[in-house]
Amino acid sequence: MLHLLQRPLEAAKPTRRTFLKMSAGTVGGLVIAMKLPGVAEAASDSGEFIQPFVHIRPDNTVIVLSKHLDKGQGTATGLTTLVADELDASWDQVQVEFAPSNPAVYANTMFGVQGTGGSTAMPNSFIQYRQAGAAAKAMVVAAAAKDWGVPAGEITVSGGVVSHASGKSATLGELAGLAAKEEVPSEPALKSPDQWVYIGKSFPRLDVKNKTIGAPNTYTMDFQRDDLLVATVARSPRFGGTVKSFDAAEARKVPGVVNVLQIPNGVAVIAESTWPAIKGRELLEIEWDDSAAETRSSDAMFAELKDMTTKPGVKVREDGDVDAALAAAEKVVELDFDFPFLAHGAMEPLDVALHYDGESAELWLGSQIPTIDHNVASTILGVPFEKVTINTRWAGGSFGRRAQADAHPVAEVCLLVKAMQTAGMELNPVKIVWTREDDMAGGYYRPMSAHKIKVGIDADNNVTAFKYNIAAKSIIKGTPFEAMLMKDGVDHNMTEGAHDTTYDLGVFSMDQSYQETQVPVLWWRSVGHTHTAYVMETVIDRVAKEVGKDPVAFRLELMKDDPRKANVLKLAAEKAGWDKPAADGRHRGVAVHMSFGSYVAEVAEISIREDGTVKVEKVTAAVDCGTPINPDNIRAQVEGGIGYGLGAILRNQVTLTDGYVEETNFDTYESLRMSDMPEIEVHIVASNEAPTGIGEPGTPPIGPAVANAIAAAKGEWVTSLPLTKAGLV
């Protein structure tokens, strides 16, 4: 894989100083509506209003520039809602485009670089985009006041129309050119919640129409140009393998194949279109060097992980002498868990297009972290940062897959173009397409992990000790993010949702150990919470049974200092009818978890079929994500998160046999079936808190809620996923 490319990728590694520079000017909304050098005057002359986040065109179209990638989570519509509300534009006139790659202007203020992830889009942008809309409105009003000779305070804006009691009126588009000449307000006044027109209400997403009708050029996979070449890459079937030798004679005979070139991570077949590129690759004869490759099977890797959990590791949290507390306990509950590698399974496999003319470069891709993609392209191609342009496309899903620390798809296409240049080829635009098999067997998985838990309980049935050892490959260790995101050797991406639990569990201790393997790992929807929530919430249920307490009541006892978490738990339990017996043949389980600042509780109701397998009948969810921007989209994200997480716990796993991936398409890595999807109710807590993330928090609770429902039915907790291992699916 592309971790072989250490030199060019290391050159792109951001230093702490660069990180701070890229953060400068973005925190606090300081760039919401600044004058863009060389643009403001031309814009006003053309009658157009251009600011970093808002463009108003003479035809009365309002363009909102989304600094975040929309990969199906509805972010672009959410950001547009914020601007439209403060600008008082008509919803019919607003459109969205992706912002250019420019970290000085469009950085995620929580990361310091331009990027999307960690469910940060709304928390990061709520004030910033509202300020952008408010500033634009103030400039439009100031321009109208001057043009009409009336006080600005007497002018109103509603539905995109600017009006005065004298009868004078104009559209936003008609005033755009004049507004562009006005001074940008440093602190534009924001509406109070009672004045909101769009925020807090459900509106159709802006991307639905084009996706529904299959509009061309929505995704990178659709991208076409008359001179475009398409390439596929034969990569090592074992992670860490390299090309020893290859024979491309038969591949070159395929009509449409233009060339076959070796690049650092494999052999690329370049063709006039996708099909000959795929056919040509099938005919390559490659001998691989596996001397540095991962050749173990999953069983051996799991055995290593489980052994790691029996030994001390890097100390994540230590409240006191947990071993002494366990020794003094009346009884100790012990549980061991293991979780497999998981693929992301996004509907659009990875793809990226590049046009490099020897002096400048232009890329097309669903760029989740443009700053990294931009730096890597600049470094490998040897051109200045300002000579690289990234055209961000809508992405057909990601779930973390497009957020790579090494930007390996961009690195790969850049290295291919350099190889084309060395081979004397004409530098046509070229698109690398990953097939479903490439994507599924290409790594960058949710890490496999093992967990060992010991819980001490005293004679009065109080929890007095909680010892948690976890082992997995670190997502952060060894990447450009290590210096910024790891302190004292601790990777909190692995332990989040456990080390920071708000349950009162007595003396709490947590260690982590890192597995070394060539299998590349990456964030997966809700990251560490995908396994820590399962562990914590099933253990809490198991202990509740041990002490003879109701699972909901027991949780409420343990979370006395977390009112928002308690609130969603009570709401979900109430709406699910927890205080009443389940219908005949039905069994309920509950889980509650906070991730990315949002609180989600889920009650799963299951039935057991005659063959002993499980059917999830209904899920009742309660969510507190602060101020709800678009309730319909919140429900959609929670529903989608439940479906995604449910598919993972029922059947999904990526396994290795002698280093080879076994699951390479949806026939073996099964996505959730329509027949598996339960009825879902989502209840949103009304809140005046700042908005928090919603793209990921619906996923963590579904696994333990189902596991706890199974335990209610069968008396045993599933501790090794997926459920197929236990014959429950």
Sequence and secondary structure as in RCSB ss.txt:
>XXXX:A:sequence
MLHLLQRPLEAAKPTRRTFLKMSAGTVGGLVIAMKLPGVAEAASDSGEFIQPFVHIRPDNTVIVLSKHLDKGQGT
ATGLTTLVADELDASWDQVQVEFAPSNPAVYANTMFGVQGTGGSTAMPNSFIQYRQAGAAAKAMVVAAAAKDWGV
PAGEITVSGGVVSHASGKSATLGELAGLAAKEEVPSEPALKSPDQWVYIGKSFPRLDVKNKTIGAPNTYTMDFQR
DDLLVATVARSPRFGGTVKSFDAAEARKVPGVVNVLQIPNGVAVIAESTWPAIKGRELLEIEWDDSAAETRSSDA
MFAELKDMTTKPGVKVREDGDVDAALAAAEKVVELDFDFPFLAHGAMEPLDVALHYDGESAELWLGSQIPTIDHN
VASTILGVPFEKVTINTRWAGGSFGRRAQADAHPVAEVCLLVKAMQTAGMELNPVKIVWTREDDMAGGYYRPMSA
HKIKVGIDADNNVTAFKYNIAAKSIIKGTPFEAMLMKDGVDHNMTEGAHDTTYDLGVFSMDQSYQETQVPVLWWR
SVGHTHTAYVMETVIDRVAKEVGKDPVAFRLELMKDDPRKANVLKLAAEKAGWDKPAADGRHRGVAVHMSFGSYV
AEVAEISIREDGTVKVEKVTAAVDCGTPINPDNIRAQVEGGIGYGLGAILRNQVTLTDGYVEETNFDTYESLRMS
DMPEIEVHIVASNEAPTGIGEPGTPPIGPAVANAIAAAKGEWVTSLPLTKAGLV
>XXXX:A:secstr
 GGG HHHHHHT   HHHHHHHHTTTTTSTTTT   TTTHHHHHHTT EE SSEEE TTS EEEEESS  SSS H
HHHHHHHHHHHHT  GGGEEEEE  S HHHH  TTTSSS   TT HHHHHHHHHHHHHHHHHHHHHHHHHHHHTS
 GGG EEETTEEE TTS EEEHHHHHHHHTTS   SS     GGG SSTTS    TTHHHHHHT TTSBGGG   
TT EEEEEEE SBTT EEEEEE HHHHTSTTEEEEEEETTEEEEEESSHHHHHHHHHT EEEEE TTS    HHH
HHHHHHHHTTS  EEEEE S HHHHHHTSSEEEEEEEEE BB    SS  EEEEEE SS EEEEE  SSHHHHHH
HHHHHHT  GGGEEEEE B S  TTTT  SS HHHHHHHHHHHHHHHTT     EEEE  HHHHHSS  BB  EE
EEEEEEE TTS EEEEEEEEEE  SSTTSTTHHHH BTTB HHHHTTTTT  S  SEEEEEEEE   SS B   T
TTTHHHHHHHHHHHHHHHHHHHT  HHHHHHHHTTT HHHHHHHHHHHHHHTTTS   TTEEEEEEEEEETTEEE
EEEEEEEE TTS EEEEEEEEEEE SS S HHHHHHHHHHHHHHHHHHHHT  B EETTEES  STTTS    GG
G  EEEEEE    S     SSTTSTTHHHHHHHHHHHHHS    BSSGGGGT  
